[in-house]
Protein backbone atom coordinates (compact mmCIF):
# COMPACT_ATOMS: atom_id res chain seq x y z
CA UNK A 1 0.00 0.00 0.00
CA UNK A 2 1.43 3.39 -1.04
CA UNK A 3 1.82 6.31 1.32
CA UNK A 4 -1.11 8.31 -0.06
CA UNK A 5 -3.47 5.39 0.43
CA UNK A 6 -2.33 4.93 4.03
CA UNK A 7 -2.91 8.62 4.75
CA UNK A 8 -6.39 8.35 3.20
CA UNK A 9 -7.22 5.31 5.35
CA UNK A 10 -6.00 7.20 8.42
CA UNK A 11 -8.33 10.08 7.64
CA UNK A 12 -11.13 7.57 7.04
CA UNK A 13 -10.49 6.30 10.56
CA UNK A 14 -11.03 9.73 12.09
CA UNK A 15 -14.00 10.39 9.81
CA UNK A 16 -15.61 7.13 10.94
CA UNK A 17 -15.04 8.04 14.59
CA UNK A 18 -16.72 11.43 14.11
CA UNK A 19 -19.68 9.94 12.22
CA UNK A 20 -20.07 7.25 14.86
CA UNK A 21 -20.13 9.86 17.60
CA UNK A 22 -22.76 11.92 15.75
CA UNK A 23 -24.97 8.91 15.07
CA UNK A 24 -24.77 7.73 18.70
CA UNK A 25 -25.63 11.22 19.95
CA UNK A 26 -28.69 11.53 17.71
CA UNK A 27 -29.79 7.97 18.53
CA UNK A 28 -29.62 8.93 22.19
CA UNK A 29 -31.72 12.04 21.59
CA UNK A 30 -34.20 10.04 19.51
CA UNK A 31 -34.87 7.85 22.54
CA UNK A 32 -36.78 10.83 23.98
CA UNK A 33 -39.52 9.89 21.50
CA UNK A 34 -41.65 6.99 22.81
CA UNK A 35 -41.41 3.84 20.68
CA UNK A 36 -43.47 1.27 22.60
CA UNK A 37 -46.37 3.49 23.58
CA UNK A 38 -46.80 6.00 26.36
CA UNK A 39 -45.89 9.64 26.50
CA UNK A 40 -42.45 11.20 26.74
CA UNK A 41 -41.19 14.71 26.05
CA UNK A 42 -44.73 15.70 25.05
CA UNK A 43 -44.91 13.06 22.29
CA UNK A 44 -47.21 10.06 22.49
CA UNK A 45 -47.39 6.81 20.52
CA UNK A 46 -50.17 4.21 20.60
CA UNK A 47 -48.01 1.48 19.04
CA UNK A 48 -44.48 1.07 17.77
CA UNK A 49 -45.42 1.39 14.10
CA UNK A 50 -47.08 4.76 14.72
CA UNK A 51 -44.11 6.17 16.60
CA UNK A 52 -42.33 9.22 15.20
CA UNK A 53 -39.08 7.58 16.33
CA UNK A 54 -39.10 4.96 13.57
CA UNK A 55 -37.67 7.13 10.79
CA UNK A 56 -34.90 8.89 12.79
CA UNK A 57 -33.94 5.57 14.37
CA UNK A 58 -33.62 4.05 10.90
CA UNK A 59 -31.59 6.98 9.58
CA UNK A 60 -29.14 7.12 12.47
CA UNK A 61 -28.83 3.34 12.76
CA UNK A 62 -27.91 3.29 9.06
CA UNK A 63 -25.39 6.09 9.68
CA UNK A 64 -23.97 4.12 12.62
CA UNK A 65 -23.63 0.97 10.48
CA UNK A 66 -21.91 2.95 7.72
CA UNK A 67 -19.47 4.50 10.18
CA UNK A 68 -18.71 1.06 11.67
CA UNK A 69 -18.13 -0.35 8.19
CA UNK A 70 -15.79 2.53 7.32
CA UNK A 71 -13.98 2.06 10.63
CA UNK A 72 -13.48 -1.67 10.03
CA UNK A 73 -12.17 -1.05 6.51
CA UNK A 74 -9.78 1.59 7.83
CA UNK A 75 -8.49 -0.66 10.61
CA UNK A 76 -7.93 -3.59 8.26
CA UNK A 77 -6.04 -1.32 5.87
CA UNK A 78 -3.77 -0.03 8.61
CA UNK A 79 -5.45 3.34 8.91
CA UNK A 80 -6.01 3.08 12.66
CA UNK A 81 -2.36 2.30 13.32
CA UNK A 82 -1.20 5.24 11.25
CA UNK A 83 -3.86 7.57 12.63
CA UNK A 84 -3.10 6.74 16.24
CA UNK A 85 0.61 7.16 15.65
CA UNK A 86 -0.21 10.73 14.52
CA UNK A 87 1.50 10.18 11.17
CA UNK A 88 -1.72 10.34 9.25
CA UNK A 89 -2.97 13.40 11.05
CA UNK A 90 -2.40 16.57 9.14
CA UNK A 91 -4.21 19.68 8.06
CA UNK A 92 -5.80 19.07 4.72
CA UNK A 93 -8.09 21.88 3.56
CA UNK A 94 -10.19 19.61 1.33
CA UNK A 95 -10.78 17.12 4.16
CA UNK A 96 -11.63 19.94 6.57
CA UNK A 97 -14.14 21.40 4.12
CA UNK A 98 -15.67 17.98 3.49
CA UNK A 99 -16.31 17.16 7.14
CA UNK A 100 -17.44 20.71 7.92
CA UNK A 101 -19.89 20.67 5.01
CA UNK A 102 -21.33 17.31 6.07
CA UNK A 103 -21.75 18.57 9.63
CA UNK A 104 -23.48 21.77 8.49
CA UNK A 105 -25.87 19.88 6.20
CA UNK A 106 -26.84 17.29 8.82
CA UNK A 107 -27.25 19.87 11.59
CA UNK A 108 -29.53 22.23 9.68
CA UNK A 109 -31.51 19.37 8.14
CA UNK A 110 -32.21 17.74 11.51
CA UNK A 111 -32.51 20.81 13.74
CA UNK A 112 -33.96 23.34 11.32
CA UNK A 113 -35.71 21.73 8.37
CA UNK A 114 -37.32 18.48 9.50
CA UNK A 115 -39.52 19.93 12.27
CA UNK A 116 -40.55 23.08 10.37
CA UNK A 117 -40.32 22.49 6.61
CA UNK A 118 -42.32 20.04 4.54
CA UNK A 119 -40.60 16.64 4.79
CA UNK A 120 -40.62 15.96 1.04
CA UNK A 121 -39.06 19.35 0.27
CA UNK A 122 -36.39 19.21 2.98
CA UNK A 123 -35.46 15.61 2.13
CA UNK A 124 -35.33 16.38 -1.60
CA UNK A 125 -32.96 19.25 -0.87
CA UNK A 126 -30.87 16.97 1.36
CA UNK A 127 -30.53 14.26 -1.31
CA UNK A 128 -29.59 16.82 -3.96
CA UNK A 129 -27.09 18.59 -1.71
CA UNK A 130 -25.33 15.43 -0.56
CA UNK A 131 -25.10 13.89 -4.03
CA UNK A 132 -24.09 17.03 -5.90
CA UNK A 133 -21.78 18.24 -3.16
CA UNK A 134 -19.81 15.06 -2.55
CA UNK A 135 -20.12 12.95 -5.70
CA UNK A 136 -16.89 14.28 -7.20
CA UNK A 137 -15.29 15.57 -3.99
CA UNK A 138 -14.95 19.11 -5.37
CA UNK A 139 -14.61 21.80 -2.72
CA UNK A 140 -16.78 24.49 -4.43
CA UNK A 141 -19.65 22.01 -4.77
CA UNK A 142 -19.38 21.03 -1.10
CA UNK A 143 -19.52 24.66 -0.02
CA UNK A 144 -22.45 25.42 -2.34
CA UNK A 145 -24.41 22.37 -1.12
CA UNK A 146 -23.79 23.18 2.54
CA UNK A 147 -24.69 26.83 1.96
CA UNK A 148 -27.98 25.90 0.30
CA UNK A 149 -29.11 23.71 3.22
CA UNK A 150 -27.80 26.19 5.80
CA UNK A 151 -29.69 29.07 4.17
CA UNK A 152 -33.00 27.21 4.43
CA UNK A 153 -32.23 25.89 7.91
CA UNK A 154 -31.25 29.28 9.32
CA UNK A 155 -34.36 30.90 7.86
CA UNK A 156 -36.61 28.22 9.34
CA UNK A 157 -34.95 28.49 12.76
CA UNK A 158 -34.96 32.29 12.87
CA UNK A 159 -38.44 32.87 11.46
CA UNK A 160 -40.26 29.88 12.99
CA UNK A 161 -38.38 28.77 16.07
CA UNK A 162 -41.38 28.00 18.38
CA UNK A 163 -43.62 25.05 17.56
CA UNK A 164 -46.60 27.36 17.15
CA UNK A 165 -44.89 28.78 14.04
CA UNK A 166 -44.12 25.46 12.34
CA UNK A 167 -47.27 25.48 10.19
CA UNK A 168 -46.12 28.53 8.19
CA UNK A 169 -45.31 28.00 4.52
CA UNK A 170 -42.79 30.73 3.71
CA UNK A 171 -39.90 28.44 4.70
CA UNK A 172 -41.43 25.72 2.51
CA UNK A 173 -41.40 28.07 -0.47
CA UNK A 174 -37.82 29.16 0.25
CA UNK A 175 -36.69 25.53 0.46
CA UNK A 176 -38.47 24.73 -2.82
CA UNK A 177 -36.82 27.74 -4.48
CA UNK A 178 -33.33 26.89 -3.20
CA UNK A 179 -33.79 23.22 -4.10
CA UNK A 180 -34.83 24.19 -7.62
CA UNK A 181 -31.86 26.54 -7.99
CA UNK A 182 -29.40 23.91 -6.72
CA UNK A 183 -30.92 21.33 -9.08
CA UNK A 184 -30.54 23.74 -12.01
CA UNK A 185 -26.87 24.35 -11.17
CA UNK A 186 -26.34 20.61 -10.85
CA UNK A 187 -27.92 19.84 -14.22
CA UNK A 188 -25.85 22.52 -15.93
CA UNK A 189 -22.69 20.88 -14.57
CA UNK A 190 -23.96 17.30 -15.02
CA UNK A 191 -23.08 16.96 -18.68
CA UNK A 192 -21.65 13.50 -19.16
CA UNK A 193 -22.32 12.55 -15.53
CA UNK A 194 -24.97 9.83 -15.38
CA UNK A 195 -25.24 9.90 -11.59
CA UNK A 196 -26.11 13.59 -11.38
CA UNK A 197 -28.61 13.32 -14.22
CA UNK A 198 -30.82 10.89 -12.27
CA UNK A 199 -30.57 12.74 -8.96
CA UNK A 200 -33.57 15.06 -9.61
CA UNK A 201 -35.87 12.08 -10.17
CA UNK A 202 -34.59 10.29 -7.05
CA UNK A 203 -34.81 13.46 -4.96
CA UNK A 204 -38.49 13.84 -5.91
CA UNK A 205 -39.67 10.22 -5.89
CA UNK A 206 -37.86 8.87 -2.81
CA UNK A 207 -39.22 11.42 -0.27
CA UNK A 208 -42.74 11.20 -1.70
CA UNK A 209 -42.76 7.41 -1.47
CA UNK A 210 -41.26 7.49 2.02
CA UNK A 211 -43.63 10.08 3.45
CA UNK A 212 -46.66 8.36 1.87
CA UNK A 213 -45.61 4.98 3.29
CA UNK A 214 -45.04 6.55 6.70
CA UNK A 215 -48.40 8.31 6.80
CA UNK A 216 -50.76 5.89 5.07
CA UNK A 217 -48.96 2.54 5.25
CA UNK A 218 -47.38 2.43 8.72
CA UNK A 219 -49.63 5.16 10.16
CA UNK A 220 -46.70 7.07 11.60
CA UNK A 221 -46.58 10.66 12.76
CA UNK A 222 -45.19 12.53 9.77
CA UNK A 223 -43.08 15.60 10.56
CA UNK A 224 -44.98 18.82 9.80
CA UNK A 225 -48.21 17.32 8.49
CA UNK A 226 -49.30 20.79 7.42
CA UNK A 227 -46.35 21.16 5.07
CA UNK A 228 -46.81 22.57 1.59
CA UNK A 229 -46.55 19.23 -0.24
CA UNK A 230 -47.80 16.74 2.33
CA UNK A 231 -50.96 18.74 2.95
CA UNK A 232 -51.88 18.24 -0.71
CA UNK A 233 -50.95 14.54 -0.61
CA UNK A 234 -53.09 13.98 2.48
CA UNK A 235 -56.03 15.88 0.99
CA UNK A 236 -56.06 13.92 -2.28
CA UNK A 237 -55.55 10.62 -0.45
CA UNK A 238 -58.58 11.04 1.80
CA UNK A 239 -60.79 12.89 -0.69
CA UNK A 240 -60.01 11.16 -4.00
CA UNK A 241 -58.03 7.94 -3.53
CA UNK A 242 -59.36 6.36 -0.34
CA UNK A 243 -63.05 6.54 -1.38
CA UNK A 244 -62.19 4.66 -4.59
CA UNK A 245 -60.53 1.85 -2.58
CA UNK A 246 -63.46 1.64 -0.18
CA UNK A 247 -65.98 1.48 -3.01
CORUR-V602964 format. One line per field, one symbol per residue. phi: phi as a letter, one per 40 degrees, with the letter a starting at -180 (. if undefined). A space follows every 10 residues. Layout:
phi = ???
//
This chain:
phi = .ccccccccc cccccccccc cccccccccc ccccbbhgba fgbbacaccb cccdcccccc cccccccccc cccccccgcc cccccgccca cbdccccccc cccccccccc cbcdcbbdcc cccccccccc cccbcbgcdd cccccccccc dccccccccb ccccccccbc cccccccccc cccccccccc cgbccccccd cccccdcccc cccccbccfc ccdfcccdcc dccccccccb ccccccc
//
